[in-house]
């Protein structure tokens, strides 16, 4: 046998078959590729399984696939090639492709984030691995057509070719006949439907992408180069025909796909090594499949630690019963030694097929590994490792010598032809299905601005605004110090650098409003501020909100020029006042909500400009000198020409005068003095028409509902005086606003809890009320400002908007706040609003949000009961459940990332995967929320600026934290008798000095002598 193999190899070497002879692809159709025989092939990208699979799940999936695909196994004309490739060296190319896209977006936005991008390009390729999985579906014309169908196909082809000059070796537009195309489409759709049914993500590729993927499998160096095939229908310059070929149409059509794919030829270097392009290759064929079929994940798990590039082709075809008829006879005659083992296997399979409905198939398995040309010793080591790992995969038998080494290498190439040098093995379809590579962790995204990885290193792109989700409601949960805030900020930055930045008027930073408790998002804001030019720093702001005059807010503000609120603003006012004017017992007084709504209507009427008994606010020169200056400089005519010039001047007159000039920012400032404030509600509720309606309602038999309303309102004003006056807070041109409520959102008592609920509602209104504007709402505003607001409402409506809340657990006992979030979830999609909430427990979000959220990011659980509740609410798999219960332990101390489970509703399915967030040291320091690290970082920011500070911190503490060193030094000071607070502050100051001066720990920052 060995001598015969060598002779065949020598013949092949002498024959020197060109590489193109192994590529059986000539022409495209609209949805497939065809060879010269009229066989059709469609390439499907396998995205992976939507759920984490245990070994039992793999068996169950294989059984389901067997039931649905067994009919195809009866027919030899349908062939499946399952292809998997993994290449650590390509990770750099893929990372660069992602980083280049985000870098380009950042530059269009005017953001200098090169420090972050450079770190990603340096670091991620070392910890991530590129892999891809495809399924090539072949339909053999000669096998699937009966004689009558073949006549029809031949007649169609002949009629179309009539009077057409010879095509030579160009692409053939007539090769795809209808009867084959119809059968092939039905075959492809059946397989795709089956994959989707059993939780396997799959994407049918278009012909151009198919050709690109095939070429990349032959020339790995072409990955990421952007090469594109020329197809029928593409615009091209005709080629000059060769002498004697003037009558051929070849020069007018694109070259055959085979010729385009095979741009470099191959050379056989020795018996087991060939060179194709820039790489040398070695193949390994499986001669006997594993004694017991093992999940493909086991092979990947062992191979991932080797660090070598490798690929595998598993070719499955029906007709296994027929193929082995002769071999069974031979094995029976030679029923001893090695053949006895084959004979037993055949007998067992035949018994299984006879006693069950199990179908037998032919399986051919070919592997290959490769290295750069000139690295023969490295290739030899890789071949040895590949042999070792494949043999350990269920005790498979392999061989490294093929009759033609190039044919062996091409056997594992993607979709070049439905053939292989590996011997065909007969086995039940179910056993073959267990071995296939569909069980890799899947993603609905093929690209995205955020890169996560699976625990075994596979790249996992994520697009926060991708079309795969019809709405975005993300819930982030996990106890403290599990990586929740860094994960949320990583995704938020990815959103900024995504397609969300695209707009009709050019790239802009998306509109982001975050209600924070503490400084969880301050690091992101500082990062964006530092990246912006000096004149645009105000586009990202962090505000520590408090109840001082500086942050006075008038909840009754309306849109510029509008005397009354829009319906969505009125709904907020009703909810806010209902909560603020309720007793701590949360008892609801009969008729109170109706009174509030009536009072609001009267309030805006009496302070407006139309109707009887008005209390319109008079213009007071000197109340706001800045407005007086603007009036004078603009030579503003406040009283309209058709009005009595001697009448009193009102603030609304000033507002309208500014609006007539198109000075809307100035109008908005003046309007603050025209609008109602809290105390005006007392006059509104004293209106006789309201008294008449509600005075007969006596909640406590001591005071009427209107009197009760006044008493509670006065108490509310006394407690929150900064809500009883014109708005002072001004966010200017900010597009990213983080409002920190830590100073105003206490907890621990009913009064504190209610205040926290009020502050969450106020913050949402303050920074996010315009997110829900719609162009149709312009019909509700005065005609003078309607064109302005229609343009403004349209711009906001078309922009991607992100509304997020931190520490959501503080609203757990505030149904008004929870209901507002649920309303935002229901209405967010039609307004382009993405919602995000973070809390320490998933149950803090309430049953509704947990069930309808399209993204759960689970960073950990507090106990097994919480884990069980999450698993039950979203019907997660047992494998995912085990990960949630036991493996979400927070960021690794060595900087290796923080694991989390993501549950996504995307592409009409639920995806659940365990992933790892792997920010680099600079990222970790910039986004950290650990108090000790933040204290050190912020002190260094003050001395060095953010950029230099982050580079020094990441160099000295590459794991992204200095907590261990801070605690070590602090404990030493405590042992010496220092006070805890003094010791903590002293350590931070001491370490800041070392990093600033390049002493102590910072000595490594000094340049080498």
MILUM-329039 format. One record per residue (C-alpha): residue in one letter; x negated, y, z negated. Coordinates in steps of 0.25 Angstrom, whole numbers, plus 5000, padded with zeros to 4 digits. Each point is the difference from the previous one (the first is absolute). Layout:
N
aXYZ...
END
This chain:
1009
x500050005000x498950104996x499249975013x501350025009x500250134993x498650055003x500149965014x501350075002x499450124993x498850005010x501049995011x500750124995x498850084998x499649985014x501450035005x499950134993x501550025000x500450154999x500750054988x501250045008x500249865004x500549974986x501050125000x501349955006x500750145001x500350085012x501250095000x501050074991x501550015001x500850094991x499949924988x499049885003x498749965007x499949905011x498949915005x499949955015x500949884998x501150094995x499949964985x500550114991x499350054987x500550094989x499150054989x500650024986x499350074989x500349934987x500150104989x500049894989x501049954990x500950104993x499949934987x498849954992x500149855002x499649894990x499649865006x501549954998x500450135008x499149965011x500649865001x501450064999x499750105011x499449885009x501249924998x500950125004x499250025013x500049865003x501549995000x500150125009x498849975010x500149855001x500850015013x498950075007x499049884995x500849915009x499650075012x498550005005x500250135008x500050104988x498650024993x499750084988x498650064997x499950054985x498750085000x499450064987x498750085000x499250074988x498850095002x499450084988x499250075010x501250065007x500550064987x499250125002x500650025014x501449994995x499750094987x499450105010x501250005009x500950034988x499150104994x499850075013x501550015002x500250064986x498750095001x500650055013x501350044993x499350064989x499250095009x501350045007x500550044987x498850084996x499649904989x498549974998x500149864994x498849955006x499449964987x501149904998x500049955014x498549985000x500149924987x501149915006x499249975012x498849964992x500749924989x501349935006x499349925011x499249934988x501249964993x501049975011x500149905011x500750015014x500849895004x501149985010x501049895004x500749985013x500949905006x499949975015x501249945006x499849935013x501149955010x499549905010x500750025013x499849865005x500549934987x501250094997x500650005014x500849895006x500049975015x501250095003x499450114992x498749995006x500650015014x500750134996x498750064994x499349965013x501050075008x500050124992x498550015001x500049975015x501050115003x499350114992x498749975006x500550005014x499450115009x499050034988x498550005004x499149914992x499850054985x498649944999x499649994985x500850124996x501250004990x501249935007x501350074998x500849885005x499449894991x501150024989x501249925006x501450024993x500249864996x498749994993x500150144994x501449974994x499649874994x498750064994x500850124994x501049904994x498849924994x499350134994x501350054994x500349874994x498649994993x500150154996x501449984994x499549884993x498850074994x500950124995x501049904994x498949944992x499350124995x498950025009x499750135006x499850005015x499950115011x500149975015x498950075007x500150075013x499149955012x499050114999x499749974985x500049855003x498950025009x499250094991x500149894988x499549895010x498850085004x499750044985x500049854997x498949985010x499250124998x500150044985x499250125002x501150065008x500950014988x500450144998x499450065013x501450035006x499849925012x501349995009x500349915011x500550055014x501449935002x500950005012x500750135001x498950084994x499550125008x498649975006x499250045012x500049895011x498749925001x499350005014x500249865006x498849925003x499649985015x500949895006x501150024989x500750125006x501349925001x500049964986x500850084989x499049964989x499450145000x501350074998x500349924987x499349994987x499049894998x500549874994x500050004985x499049895000x499050105007x500350114990x499949924988x498749935003x499150135002x498749924995x499649865004x499649894991x498649924999x499849874993x498850014992x499949864995x500949884998x500850064989x499850155002x500550105011x499950155001x501350085004x499750155001x499350054988x500249874991x499649865000x501049894996x500149874994x501349915001x500549894990x501149915005x500949924990x499949865004x501049954989x501050084993x500050004985x500449884993x501150084993x500450135006x499650124992x500550145000x499150095009x499950104988x499049904994x499150005012x500050165000x499850004985x498749925001x499550075013x500250144994x498949984991x499049965011x500050145006x499949945014x500950035013x500849885004x501249975009x500949885002x501049965011x501149904996x500649955013x501449934999x500749935011x501249905000x499949865006x499249944989x500749875001x499749985015x498550044999x499749904990x500649885007x498749955007x499150044987x500949924992x499849875008x498550035000x500050024985x500849874998x498949925008x498950074992x500750004987x498750004992x499050114995x500350145004x501149965009x500749934989x500250134993x500650065013x500949885002x500550024986x500350145002x500749985013x500849884994x500450094988x500550125009x500849905009x500749944988x500350154995x500550045013x500949875001x500650014986x500250155000x500350115010x498550054999x499450045013x498649965004x499150115006x498650015006x499150094992x498650055005x499250094990x498750085004x499250094992x498950095003x499050104993x499150115006x498950094998x499250115007x499149955011x498649974995x500549954987x500049855002x499549974986x501250074995x501049935009x499449874996x500350034985x501450055004x500249875008x499649914988x500950084991x501249995009x499849855001x499949994985x501350084997x500849945012x499649864995x500550034986x501350045005x500849884997x498849915004x500150035015x499049955010x499250095009x499050005011x499150115005x499649945014x500950025012x499849955014x499950155004x499650094988x500750125008x501349925001x499949974985x499850154997x501250045009x500949904994x500150094988x500250135008x501350064999x501149965011x499049985012x500649875003x500849894994x498949904999x498949964990x498749914999x500549954987x500649865001x501550004998x500549944987x501449944998x500750054988x501450034995x500550145003x500250034986x498649974996x499450085011x500950124996x499450004986x498650025006x500450135008x499550144996x501350074999x500049994984x499050124999x500550124992x500850085010x500350155002x501050075008x499050105004x498949985010x499350134997x500250124990x499250114992x499949914988x499149884999x500349904989x499449865000x500549864996x499349934988x499249925010x499550125008x501050015012x500350155004x501450044997x500450135007x501250084995x500750115006x500850084990x500950075011x500049885010x501349985008x500149864994x500850054988x501350085003x499950074987x498950014989x500349994986x498749954992x500049964986x498649994992x500049924987x499049954991x499550024986x498950114998x498749985005x500449905011x499750095012x501450055002x499650155001x498849985009x500849915009x501250105001x499050115003x499249915011x501449985007x500350154999x498750045006x500249905011x501450075003x499350135001x499149945010x501049925008x501050035011x500850084990x499050125003x500550015014x501150105003x500650085012x499150124996x498849924999x499349934988x500450044986x499849944986x501349934997x500950064990x499749934986x500750034987x499649924988x500650014986x498849954991x499849984985x498650024997x498950015011x500249875008x500150085013x499150124996x498749935006x500749985014x500450155000x498650044996x499549915011x500950065011x499750154995x498549975001x500249955014x500850125005x499450135005x499850114990x501350085006x500949874999x499749954986x501450044996x500649895008x499749904989x500350044986x500149944986x500950074990x500149974985x501450054998x500550064987x501150084995x499350135000x500450135008x498949975010x500849885004x501450064999x501049935009x501450045004x500849875003x501050095008x499150045011x500649985014x499450005014x499550135005x501250105003x501049904995x501150044990x500349864996x499349874998x500049895010x500849874996x498749934996x499650124991x501450004994x499949854997x498750034993x500650114992x501249924995x499149884996x499050094993x501050084992x500849884997x498849944993x499550134994x501450034994x500349864994x499849964986x498949924996x501049884998x500250015015x501550014997x500750065012x501050114998x501349985008x500050105011x498550054998x499549965014x501350075006x499750124992x498650015004x500349995015x501150104999x499150104992x498949985011x501050045011x500450124992x498650044997x499550015014x501350075004x499950114990x498550025002x500250005015x500450115010x501449965004x501350004992x500750074988x499450024986x498549995004x498850024991x499050015011x498650034994x499550145003x498750035006x499150064989x498750075006x498849974991x500549864996x499049945009x499050105005x499549915011x501450005007x500150154999x498650015007x500549905011x501350085002x499250135001x498949945010x501149945009x500850134999x501249914997x501450055003x500749934988x501450055003x500549955013x500450115010x501549974999x500150014985x500250124991x498650054997x500550064987x500449864994x499249934990x498849915005x500049864996x498949895000x500849935011x499850135009x498549994998x500149855004x500850025012x499150125004x498849915000x500749895007x500450105011x498550035002x499649855000x499350024987x500549874994x498949994989x500250144995x501549975000x499849884992x499350084989x501150105000x501149894999x499549964987x500650124993x501349995008x500349854996x500749954987x499349964988x500549914988x500650114992x500950045012x500749874998x500750064988x500750115008x500449905010x500649904990x500850124994x500650035013x501650004997x500249905011x499049904994x500550034986x501549975005x499649865005x499149954989x500450084987x501049894997x498949894999x499650004985x499049894998x499850024985x501350074997x499150114995x499650075013x500450005014x499249935011x499650145005x499550044986x499349874999x499350035013x499650134995x499449954987x499249895007x499550095011x499550114990x499349894992x499449955013x499550145004x499450024986x499249875002x499650035014x499950155002x499149995012x501149935007x500950134998x499350105010x499450025014x499149895005x498550044997x499349875005x499550005014x499449895007x499650095012x499649925013x499849874992x500349875008x499549914989x500650034986x499849924988x500850054988x499549954987x501149994989x499149954989x500250134992x501550005001x500449855001x500049954986x500549874995x500449934987x501350064996x501450025007x499750155002x498649985005x500649895010x501050105005x499050115002x499149905008x501249975009x500350145002x498650035004x499949895010x501350055006x499550145000x498649965006x500749925011x500850125003x498950105000x499049925009x500949915008x501450075002x499650045014x499649865004x501549965002x500350125010x500749965013x500150095012x501549994999x500050074987x499650135007x501550015003x500350024986x499150134999x500350145004x499950035015x498950114998x499049894994x500649885008x499050005011x498850014990x500649894991x500349915012x498550005004x499649994986x500949884997x499649935013x498550014997x500249954986x501049895005x499049955011x498850004990x499749874992x500250044985x499549924988x500750014986x499449934989x500149994985x499149954989x500349944987x501449965004x500249934987x500350134993x501350015008x500549874996x501150054991x500450115009x501149955010x500050145007x498649995004x500149855004x501250035008x499350125007x498849905004x501049905005x500750115008x498650045006x499849855004x501349995007x499950135007x498550015002x499949925013x500950105008x499250124995x498649945002x499749994985x499149904995x500349974985x498949944990x500249984985x499049944990x500249944987x499449904990x501149905002x500849965012x501350004992x499850154997x500550035014x501449944998x500649885007x500450085013x498750065003x499349864998x500949935009x500050105011x498650065000x499249975013x498749994992x499649944987x498650024996x499849914987x498750034993x500349914988x501149974990x500150024985x500649864997x500549875007x501450054998x499850125009x499349915010x501249915001x500950125001x499350055012x499949865007x501549984998x500450145005x499249985013x500149855001x498549995001x499249875003x499549924989x498650025005x500250154999x500649984987x498849934994x499150125005x500950104994x500049924987x498549974999x499150075010x500350154999x498950044990x499750145004x498750065007x498749914999x498950064992x499049985011x500850095009x500649885008x501450065001x501349994994x501049895004x501550025002x501249935006x500750085011x501449975004x500450075013x501350005007x499450025014x500349955014x501449954996x499449904990x499450004985x498549994999x499349964987x498550004999x498950014990x499050105004x498850084994x499850155000x498650025002x499650154999x498650045000x499250074989x500350145005x501549975002x500149944986x499350124994x500950095008x501349934997x499749954986x501150024989x499249944988x499950124990x498549984997x499649995014x500950125004x499450084989x498649975005x500450035014x500750134998x498850054992x499149975011x500950065010x499950134992x498550005001x499749945014x501350015008x500849875004x499249955011x498650004993x500649954987x500749885007x498749965007x499250014987x501149924992x500149895011x498449995000x499949984985x501349924998x500349935013x501149924993x500850135000x500050014985x499150044988x501049964989x499049894995x498950094999x500950114994x500549904989x498649954997x499550144997x501350044993x499949884990x498550044997x500550144996x501149944992x499149914992x499250134997x501250064994x500550095011x501550035001x500749935011x500450125009x498650074998x499349875003x500849985013x499850155005x498549994996x499849875009x500750065012x499250134999x498749924998x500249915012x500550125008x498650064997x499349885004x500749995014x499850155002x498650014996x499549865006x499649954986x500349884992x501049925008x499950115011x498549975002x500349915012x500650125007x498650065001x499349995014x498949895000x498650054997
END
